Amino acid sequence: MKQKELNLNNSELLLLIQILSFIHHADTEAYPSIATLSKRINQHPRTVQRTINSLEKKKILKKTIRSKSPKDVGKSNIYSVEPLIAKLQKMRQETI
């Protein structure tokens, strides 16, 4: 991966790798909970949330909130790496 070119710090890269590990097929979505991600990378849940927000701002990750009503409490978010794929494809085109 082009960590430096994508301007990713180590925490962002580690979290991104963990989110990618939940995508088992090209057409599946990743929806790990903050608690699961927190345990996997050994960081506080709030730190994980801030890192996700940072990845969104850098247009590496897209988060979709699944909770639509108070009854949906506890649903995890859906994460898409399509922005990352688009960036990597663009980088590849620029080197050709």
C-alpha positions in Angstrom: 0.0 0.0 0.0 1.1 3.6 -0.6 0.9 4.7 3.0 3.0 7.8 2.5 1.4 8.9 -0.7 -2.1 8.4 0.9 -0.9 10.5 3.9 -1.9 7.7 6.4 -0.4 7.6 9.8 0.2 4.1 11.4 -3.0 4.2 13.4 -5.0 5.0 10.3 -3.3 2.2 8.4 -3.8 -0.3 11.1 -7.5 0.5 11.4 -8.0 0.4 7.7 -6.4 -3.1 7.5 -8.8 -4.3 10.2 -11.8 -2.9 8.4 -10.6 -4.5 5.2 -10.3 -7.8 7.0 -14.1 -7.8 7.3 -14.6 -7.7 3.5 -14.8 -11.3 2.4 -16.0 -10.8 -1.1 -15.9 -7.8 -3.5 -19.6 -7.3 -3.1 -19.8 -7.5 0.7 -19.9 -4.7 3.2 -17.8 -4.3 6.2 -19.7 -3.5 9.4 -17.5 -4.2 12.4 -18.5 -2.5 15.7 -16.4 0.2 17.2 -15.9 -2.2 20.2 -14.6 -5.0 17.9 -12.2 -2.6 16.1 -11.1 -1.2 19.5 -10.2 -4.7 20.8 -8.4 -5.7 17.6 -6.1 -2.7 17.5 -5.9 -2.2 21.3 -7.1 1.4 21.2 -9.8 3.1 23.2 -13.2 3.2 21.3 -13.1 7.0 21.2 -9.7 6.9 19.5 -11.1 4.4 17.0 -14.0 6.9 16.3 -11.5 9.7 15.8 -9.4 7.6 13.4 -12.5 6.7 11.4 -13.4 10.4 11.1 -9.9 11.2 10.0 -10.0 8.5 7.3 -13.3 10.0 6.1 -11.8 13.5 5.9 -8.9 12.1 3.9 -11.5 10.4 1.6 -10.1 7.0 2.2 -13.2 5.5 3.9 -16.9 6.2 3.7 -19.1 5.5 6.8 -22.8 4.9 6.5 -24.7 5.1 9.8 -27.2 2.2 10.1 -29.2 3.5 13.1 -32.3 5.2 11.8 -34.3 5.4 15.0 -34.0 5.0 18.8 -34.9 1.3 18.4 -31.7 0.8 16.2 -29.4 1.5 19.1 -26.4 -0.8 18.9 -26.2 -1.3 15.2 -22.8 -1.0 13.8 -21.9 1.4 10.9 -21.2 0.2 7.4 -17.8 1.1 6.0 -16.9 1.3 2.3 -13.4 1.4 1.0 -14.6 2.6 -2.5 -12.9 6.0 -1.9 -9.6 4.2 -1.2 -10.0 2.1 -4.4 -10.7 5.2 -6.5 -7.6 6.9 -5.1 -5.4 3.9 -5.7 -6.7 3.6 -9.3 -6.0 7.3 -9.9 -2.4 6.9 -8.5 -1.9 3.9 -10.8 -3.1 5.8 -13.9 -0.8 8.7 -13.1 2.2 6.3 -13.1 1.4 4.8 -16.5 
